[in-house]
Amino acid sequence: MLEYPLLGVIVNPDNTIQAAGGFIIQALPGTSAEIIEEIEKRLEKIQTISTMVRDGLTPEEILR
C-alpha cells in the first residue's frame, strides 16, 4: 500500500524555524497500480514541502 509521509523543516542559523510543512498520502484499498505509479512519478518531481511553504504556496497550490 502506498504511504508517503512528506515532511520538511527549514531551520534558520539561529535555530528558529523558517518554514515547516508536510502531508501524508495513503492509497485506499482498491486503488489501481496505474494510479499509484502516477502518484509516485509526480512525487519524484516536486520541490520539498518546506520550500513550497517557505515560498508562500497555499495547500491548494501545493496539491496542484
Backbone atoms as SQL, in Angstrom:
CREATE TABLE atoms (id INTEGER PRIMARY KEY, chain TEXT, resi INTEGER, resn TEXT, atom TEXT, x REAL, y REAL, z REAL);
INSERT INTO atoms VALUES
  (1, 'A', 1, 'MET', 'N', 0.845, -1.186, 0.000),
  (2, 'A', 1, 'MET', 'CA', 0.000, 0.000, 0.000),
  (3, 'A', 1, 'MET', 'C', 0.883, 1.239, 0.000),
  (4, 'A', 2, 'LEU', 'N', 0.516, 2.226, -0.777),
  (5, 'A', 2, 'LEU', 'CA', 1.269, 3.465, -0.903),
  (6, 'A', 2, 'LEU', 'C', 1.079, 4.327, 0.339),
  (7, 'A', 3, 'GLU', 'N', 2.173, 4.684, 0.989),
  (8, 'A', 3, 'GLU', 'CA', 2.137, 5.638, 2.094),
  (9, 'A', 3, 'GLU', 'C', 3.367, 6.521, 1.977),
  (10, 'A', 4, 'TYR', 'N', 3.154, 7.819, 1.916),
  (11, 'A', 4, 'TYR', 'CA', 4.247, 8.769, 1.817),
  (12, 'A', 4, 'TYR', 'C', 4.070, 9.873, 2.844),
  (13, 'A', 5, 'PRO', 'N', 4.758, 9.789, 3.974),
  (14, 'A', 5, 'PRO', 'CA', 4.771, 10.971, 4.829),
  (15, 'A', 5, 'PRO', 'C', 5.836, 11.917, 4.282),
  (16, 'A', 6, 'LEU', 'N', 5.449, 13.041, 3.785),
  (17, 'A', 6, 'LEU', 'CA', 6.392, 14.021, 3.258),
  (18, 'A', 6, 'LEU', 'C', 6.437, 15.190, 4.225),
  (19, 'A', 7, 'LEU', 'N', 7.549, 15.317, 4.903),
  (20, 'A', 7, 'LEU', 'CA', 7.712, 16.335, 5.929),
  (21, 'A', 7, 'LEU', 'C', 8.996, 17.100, 5.658),
  (22, 'A', 8, 'GLY', 'N', 9.002, 18.370, 6.048),
  (23, 'A', 8, 'GLY', 'CA', 10.213, 19.148, 5.889),
  (24, 'A', 8, 'GLY', 'C', 10.239, 20.342, 6.812),
  (25, 'A', 9, 'VAL', 'N', 11.446, 20.729, 7.208),
  (26, 'A', 9, 'VAL', 'CA', 11.651, 21.897, 8.066),
  (27, 'A', 9, 'VAL', 'C', 12.879, 22.639, 7.564),
  (28, 'A', 10, 'ILE', 'N', 12.761, 23.948, 7.446),
  (29, 'A', 10, 'ILE', 'CA', 13.916, 24.795, 7.142),
  (30, 'A', 10, 'ILE', 'C', 14.241, 25.555, 8.425),
  (31, 'A', 11, 'VAL', 'N', 15.468, 25.365, 8.919),
  (32, 'A', 11, 'VAL', 'CA', 15.895, 25.966, 10.179),
  (33, 'A', 11, 'VAL', 'C', 16.858, 27.109, 9.877),
  (34, 'A', 12, 'ASN', 'N', 16.616, 28.256, 10.509),
  (35, 'A', 12, 'ASN', 'CA', 17.489, 29.417, 10.364),
  (36, 'A', 12, 'ASN', 'C', 18.797, 29.193, 11.123),
  (37, 'A', 13, 'PRO', 'N', 19.831, 29.984, 10.816),
  (38, 'A', 13, 'PRO', 'CA', 21.109, 29.848, 11.540),
  (39, 'A', 13, 'PRO', 'C', 20.969, 30.025, 13.061),
  (40, 'A', 14, 'ASP', 'N', 19.959, 30.791, 13.491),
  (41, 'A', 14, 'ASP', 'CA', 19.766, 30.984, 14.938),
  (42, 'A', 14, 'ASP', 'C', 18.852, 29.918, 15.554),
  (43, 'A', 15, 'ASN', 'N', 18.627, 28.839, 14.810),
  (44, 'A', 15, 'ASN', 'CA', 17.821, 27.689, 15.246),
  (45, 'A', 15, 'ASN', 'C', 16.326, 27.963, 15.368),
  (46, 'A', 16, 'THR', 'N', 15.844, 29.049, 14.774),
  (47, 'A', 16, 'THR', 'CA', 14.410, 29.257, 14.684),
  (48, 'A', 16, 'THR', 'C', 13.907, 28.581, 13.410),
  (49, 'A', 17, 'ILE', 'N', 12.642, 28.323, 13.375),
  (50, 'A', 17, 'ILE', 'CA', 12.049, 27.647, 12.222),
  (51, 'A', 17, 'ILE', 'C', 11.606, 28.684, 11.198),
  (52, 'A', 18, 'GLN', 'N', 12.104, 28.572, 9.986),
  (53, 'A', 18, 'GLN', 'CA', 11.705, 29.468, 8.902),
  (54, 'A', 18, 'GLN', 'C', 10.441, 28.953, 8.233),
  (55, 'A', 19, 'ALA', 'N', 10.384, 27.651, 7.984),
  (56, 'A', 19, 'ALA', 'CA', 9.220, 27.057, 7.323),
  (57, 'A', 19, 'ALA', 'C', 9.168, 25.578, 7.673),
  (58, 'A', 20, 'ALA', 'N', 7.949, 25.081, 7.823),
  (59, 'A', 20, 'ALA', 'CA', 7.762, 23.654, 8.084),
  (60, 'A', 20, 'ALA', 'C', 6.430, 23.234, 7.490),
  (61, 'A', 21, 'GLY', 'N', 6.377, 22.028, 7.012),
  (62, 'A', 21, 'GLY', 'CA', 5.121, 21.542, 6.459),
  (63, 'A', 21, 'GLY', 'C', 5.206, 20.068, 6.163),
  (64, 'A', 22, 'GLY', 'N', 4.088, 19.515, 5.813),
  (65, 'A', 22, 'GLY', 'CA', 4.075, 18.111, 5.462),
  (66, 'A', 22, 'GLY', 'C', 2.697, 17.664, 5.034),
  (67, 'A', 23, 'PHE', 'N', 2.656, 16.509, 4.438),
  (68, 'A', 23, 'PHE', 'CA', 1.393, 15.879, 4.119),
  (69, 'A', 23, 'PHE', 'C', 1.596, 14.381, 4.027),
  (70, 'A', 24, 'ILE', 'N', 0.497, 13.657, 4.148),
  (71, 'A', 24, 'ILE', 'CA', 0.527, 12.203, 4.102),
  (72, 'A', 24, 'ILE', 'C', -0.355, 11.751, 2.945),
  (73, 'A', 25, 'ILE', 'N', 0.155, 10.844, 2.147),
  (74, 'A', 25, 'ILE', 'CA', -0.620, 10.269, 1.045),
  (75, 'A', 25, 'ILE', 'C', -0.752, 8.778, 1.321),
  (76, 'A', 26, 'GLN', 'N', -1.964, 8.304, 1.339),
  (77, 'A', 26, 'GLN', 'CA', -2.212, 6.884, 1.567),
  (78, 'A', 26, 'GLN', 'C', -3.231, 6.398, 0.551),
  (79, 'A', 27, 'ALA', 'N', -2.865, 5.356, -0.171),
  (80, 'A', 27, 'ALA', 'CA', -3.777, 4.786, -1.153),
  (81, 'A', 27, 'ALA', 'C', -4.877, 4.004, -0.442),
  (82, 'A', 28, 'LEU', 'N', -6.092, 4.206, -0.883),
  (83, 'A', 28, 'LEU', 'CA', -7.218, 3.457, -0.327),
  (84, 'A', 28, 'LEU', 'C', -7.271, 2.076, -0.962),
  (85, 'A', 29, 'PRO', 'N', -7.863, 1.115, -0.259),
  (86, 'A', 29, 'PRO', 'CA', -7.994, -0.223, -0.849),
  (87, 'A', 29, 'PRO', 'C', -8.693, -0.136, -2.204),
  (88, 'A', 30, 'GLY', 'N', -8.170, -0.890, -3.153),
  (89, 'A', 30, 'GLY', 'CA', -8.757, -0.902, -4.487),
  (90, 'A', 30, 'GLY', 'C', -8.138, 0.084, -5.449),
  (91, 'A', 31, 'THR', 'N', -7.196, 0.904, -4.978),
  (92, 'A', 31, 'THR', 'CA', -6.530, 1.845, -5.867),
  (93, 'A', 31, 'THR', 'C', -5.703, 1.067, -6.883),
  (94, 'A', 32, 'SER', 'N', -5.836, 1.416, -8.144),
  (95, 'A', 32, 'SER', 'CA', -5.133, 0.678, -9.193),
  (96, 'A', 32, 'SER', 'C', -3.632, 0.944, -9.145),
  (97, 'A', 33, 'ALA', 'N', -2.876, -0.015, -9.643),
  (98, 'A', 33, 'ALA', 'CA', -1.418, 0.125, -9.716),
  (99, 'A', 33, 'ALA', 'C', -1.036, 1.320, -10.582),
  (100, 'A', 34, 'GLU', 'N', -1.813, 1.595, -11.626),
  (101, 'A', 34, 'GLU', 'CA', -1.514, 2.727, -12.514),
  (102, 'A', 34, 'GLU', 'C', -1.615, 4.055, -11.767),
  (103, 'A', 35, 'ILE', 'N', -2.622, 4.190, -10.943),
  (104, 'A', 35, 'ILE', 'CA', -2.785, 5.428, -10.166),
  (105, 'A', 35, 'ILE', 'C', -1.631, 5.584, -9.189),
  (106, 'A', 36, 'ILE', 'N', -1.277, 4.514, -8.502),
  (107, 'A', 36, 'ILE', 'CA', -0.172, 4.564, -7.547),
  (108, 'A', 36, 'ILE', 'C', 1.127, 4.936, -8.257),
  (109, 'A', 37, 'GLU', 'N', 1.385, 4.347, -9.412),
  (110, 'A', 37, 'GLU', 'CA', 2.590, 4.668, -10.172),
  (111, 'A', 37, 'GLU', 'C', 2.611, 6.133, -10.599),
  (112, 'A', 38, 'GLU', 'N', 1.469, 6.656, -11.016),
  (113, 'A', 38, 'GLU', 'CA', 1.390, 8.064, -11.422),
  (114, 'A', 38, 'GLU', 'C', 1.684, 8.989, -10.240),
  (115, 'A', 39, 'ILE', 'N', 1.130, 8.677, -9.096),
  (116, 'A', 39, 'ILE', 'CA', 1.388, 9.490, -7.897),
  (117, 'A', 39, 'ILE', 'C', 2.875, 9.440, -7.553),
  (118, 'A', 40, 'GLU', 'N', 3.479, 8.266, -7.584),
  (119, 'A', 40, 'GLU', 'CA', 4.902, 8.141, -7.279),
  (120, 'A', 40, 'GLU', 'C', 5.754, 8.948, -8.246),
  (121, 'A', 41, 'LYS', 'N', 5.423, 8.930, -9.537),
  (122, 'A', 41, 'LYS', 'CA', 6.160, 9.711, -10.536),
  (123, 'A', 41, 'LYS', 'C', 6.066, 11.199, -10.228),
  (124, 'A', 42, 'ARG', 'N', 4.874, 11.645, -9.863),
  (125, 'A', 42, 'ARG', 'CA', 4.690, 13.071, -9.570),
  (126, 'A', 42, 'ARG', 'C', 5.437, 13.480, -8.304),
  (127, 'A', 43, 'LEU', 'N', 5.467, 12.598, -7.304),
  (128, 'A', 43, 'LEU', 'CA', 6.170, 12.909, -6.063),
  (129, 'A', 43, 'LEU', 'C', 7.667, 13.061, -6.283),
  (130, 'A', 44, 'GLU', 'N', 8.209, 12.336, -7.238),
  (131, 'A', 44, 'GLU', 'CA', 9.639, 12.441, -7.540),
  (132, 'A', 44, 'GLU', 'C', 10.006, 13.802, -8.121),
  (133, 'A', 45, 'LYS', 'N', 9.032, 14.511, -8.672),
  (134, 'A', 45, 'LYS', 'CA', 9.298, 15.762, -9.376),
  (135, 'A', 45, 'LYS', 'C', 9.043, 17.018, -8.547),
  (136, 'A', 46, 'ILE', 'N', 8.417, 16.893, -7.391),
  (137, 'A', 46, 'ILE', 'CA', 8.054, 18.099, -6.646),
  (138, 'A', 46, 'ILE', 'C', 9.209, 18.623, -5.798),
  (139, 'A', 47, 'GLN', 'N', 9.132, 19.906, -5.478),
  (140, 'A', 47, 'GLN', 'CA', 10.078, 20.512, -4.547),
  (141, 'A', 47, 'GLN', 'C', 9.806, 19.957, -3.153),
  (142, 'A', 48, 'THR', 'N', 10.722, 20.215, -2.245),
  (143, 'A', 48, 'THR', 'CA', 10.464, 19.809, -0.865),
  (144, 'A', 48, 'THR', 'C', 9.292, 20.616, -0.312),
  (145, 'A', 49, 'ILE', 'N', 8.535, 19.987, 0.560),
  (146, 'A', 49, 'ILE', 'CA', 7.359, 20.646, 1.125),
  (147, 'A', 49, 'ILE', 'C', 7.735, 21.912, 1.887),
  (148, 'A', 50, 'SER', 'N', 8.852, 21.883, 2.608),
  (149, 'A', 50, 'SER', 'CA', 9.256, 23.067, 3.373),
  (150, 'A', 50, 'SER', 'C', 9.596, 24.234, 2.449),
  (151, 'A', 51, 'THR', 'N', 10.179, 23.957, 1.296),
  (152, 'A', 51, 'THR', 'CA', 10.476, 25.014, 0.330),
  (153, 'A', 51, 'THR', 'C', 9.186, 25.621, -0.209),
  (154, 'A', 52, 'MET', 'N', 8.206, 24.782, -0.501),
  (155, 'A', 52, 'MET', 'CA', 6.935, 25.298, -1.005),
  (156, 'A', 52, 'MET', 'C', 6.231, 26.152, 0.041),
  (157, 'A', 53, 'VAL', 'N', 6.287, 25.743, 1.307),
  (158, 'A', 53, 'VAL', 'CA', 5.683, 26.527, 2.391),
  (159, 'A', 53, 'VAL', 'C', 6.433, 27.846, 2.548),
  (160, 'A', 54, 'ARG', 'N', 7.766, 27.775, 2.546),
  (161, 'A', 54, 'ARG', 'CA', 8.575, 28.995, 2.667),
  (162, 'A', 54, 'ARG', 'C', 8.254, 29.983, 1.557),
  (163, 'A', 55, 'ASP', 'N', 8.024, 29.460, 0.349),
  (164, 'A', 55, 'ASP', 'CA', 7.738, 30.320, -0.799),
  (165, 'A', 55, 'ASP', 'C', 6.308, 30.841, -0.810),
  (166, 'A', 56, 'GLY', 'N', 5.523, 30.479, 0.202),
  (167, 'A', 56, 'GLY', 'CA', 4.187, 31.050, 0.347),
  (168, 'A', 56, 'GLY', 'C', 3.083, 30.314, -0.391),
  (169, 'A', 57, 'LEU', 'N', 3.345, 29.103, -0.886),
  (170, 'A', 57, 'LEU', 'CA', 2.291, 28.360, -1.572),
  (171, 'A', 57, 'LEU', 'C', 1.195, 27.950, -0.591),
  (172, 'A', 58, 'THR', 'N', -0.035, 28.038, -1.037),
  (173, 'A', 58, 'THR', 'CA', -1.168, 27.593, -0.232),
  (174, 'A', 58, 'THR', 'C', -1.281, 26.079, -0.332),
  (175, 'A', 59, 'PRO', 'N', -2.016, 25.443, 0.572),
  (176, 'A', 59, 'PRO', 'CA', -2.213, 23.990, 0.460),
  (177, 'A', 59, 'PRO', 'C', -2.780, 23.594, -0.897),
  (178, 'A', 60, 'GLU', 'N', -3.694, 24.385, -1.424),
  (179, 'A', 60, 'GLU', 'CA', -4.290, 24.076, -2.723),
  (180, 'A', 60, 'GLU', 'C', -3.236, 24.144, -3.832),
  (181, 'A', 61, 'GLU', 'N', -2.358, 25.138, -3.768),
  (182, 'A', 61, 'GLU', 'CA', -1.310, 25.269, -4.779),
  (183, 'A', 61, 'GLU', 'C', -0.321, 24.115, -4.686),
  (184, 'A', 62, 'ILE', 'N', -0.013, 23.677, -3.485),
  (185, 'A', 62, 'ILE', 'CA', 0.901, 22.551, -3.304),
  (186, 'A', 62, 'ILE', 'C', 0.298, 21.293, -3.921),
  (187, 'A', 63, 'LEU', 'N', -0.971, 21.073, -3.708),
  (188, 'A', 63, 'LEU', 'CA', -1.621, 19.882, -4.249),
  (189, 'A', 63, 'LEU', 'C', -1.678, 19.901, -5.776),
  (190, 'A', 64, 'ARG', 'N', -1.821, 21.079, -6.351),
  (191, 'A', 64, 'ARG', 'CA', -1.842, 21.161, -7.819),
  (192, 'A', 64, 'ARG', 'C', -0.501, 20.764, -8.363);
